[in-house]
Amino acid sequence: MSEPKPSSPFRHAVAWSYLMTGGQKGFGAAVVLVLAALLAPEDFGVVAMALVFIAFMEIFLEQGFSVALIQRRRLRPQHEDAVFWVNLGLSLALTAVSVAAAPWWARMNRTPELAAVLVALSLMLPLRGLSVVQQARLQRHMAFKALAIRKNAGVVSGGTVGIVAALAGTGVWALVAQQLVTGTVMLALLWRVSDWRPRLSFSWRHCRQLMGFSGHVLVSRIGHFVGGQSDALLIGL
């Protein structure tokens, strides 16, 4: 399935954008309410601290390249190939860093079970690395219908698996399963709705052309992370 052309009606795109956000928040809230009745507060706390660490890693994974792909006036296939391979390499490297840092992060939070949870959730990094270019292309073409279906299907699938796992008495691992299934389903659907595939080529010249813009986005996102997650970090510690 090919991405819609940029001539898609603006109103149609906006409507699907609202549906994407509203559906995600609505389904997500319903799942959280059910899981809250089945799991202990400590389970949510452990996963929350693991996700804070993963969110920090994701800042350096994307580096603002997705925004650079969306806003660039003359986008070449070499730009997309470069971003894909950079993000794939970074995702694997950051996954290794996250796994290695898991015992340290667990000691910092005085929560031994956090180490294993963070190791498992580190798989979210390569899932993210494999989705940056396709998602940016869909956003560039205002294909919010495909993005909405993908995101809501992922939330519903992950939530269903999480609830079933919680009923089976898996505790904190129900929340881990929820996150991983959501990410896997979203990635699979993203590759299904996008016909773009990476080529076995890489151009440093085209990569550098995007770095100027992406660097400013990276700095902005680091500041946003510090401002938005500092309370969770301090409370967790």
MOLIN-V464772 format. One record per backbone hydrogen bond with DSSP energy under -1.0 kcal/mol. NH is the residue of the N-H (numbers start at 1). CO is the residue of the C=O. If there is no record, write none. Layout:
NH CO
NH CO
This chain:
8 5
13 9
14 10
15 11
16 12
17 13
18 14
19 15
20 16
21 17
22 18
23 19
24 20
25 21
26 22
27 23
28 24
29 25
30 26
31 27
32 28
33 29
34 30
35 31
36 32
37 33
39 35
43 40
44 40
45 41
46 42
47 43
48 44
49 45
50 46
51 47
52 48
53 49
54 50
55 51
56 52
57 53
58 54
61 57
62 58
63 59
65 62
68 64
69 65
70 66
71 67
72 68
80 76
81 77
82 78
83 79
84 80
85 81
86 82
87 83
88 84
89 85
90 86
91 87
92 88
93 89
94 90
95 91
96 92
97 93
98 94
99 95
100 96
101 97
105 101
106 102
107 103
108 104
109 105
111 106
114 111
115 112
117 113
118 114
119 115
120 116
121 117
122 118
123 120
124 121
125 122
127 123
128 124
129 125
130 126
131 128
135 131
136 132
137 133
138 134
139 135
140 136
141 137
142 139
143 138
144 142
147 143
148 144
149 145
150 146
151 147
152 148
153 149
154 150
155 151
156 152
157 153
158 154
159 155
160 156
161 157
162 158
163 159
164 160
165 161
166 162
167 163
168 164
169 166
170 165
173 170
174 171
176 172
177 173
178 174
179 175
180 176
181 177
182 178
183 179
184 180
185 181
186 182
187 183
188 184
189 185
190 186
191 187
192 188
193 189
194 190
201 199
207 203
208 204
209 205
211 207
214 210
215 211
217 213
218 214
219 215
220 216
221 217
222 218
223 219
224 220
225 221
226 222
227 223
228 224
229 225
230 226
233 229
234 230
235 231
236 232
237 233
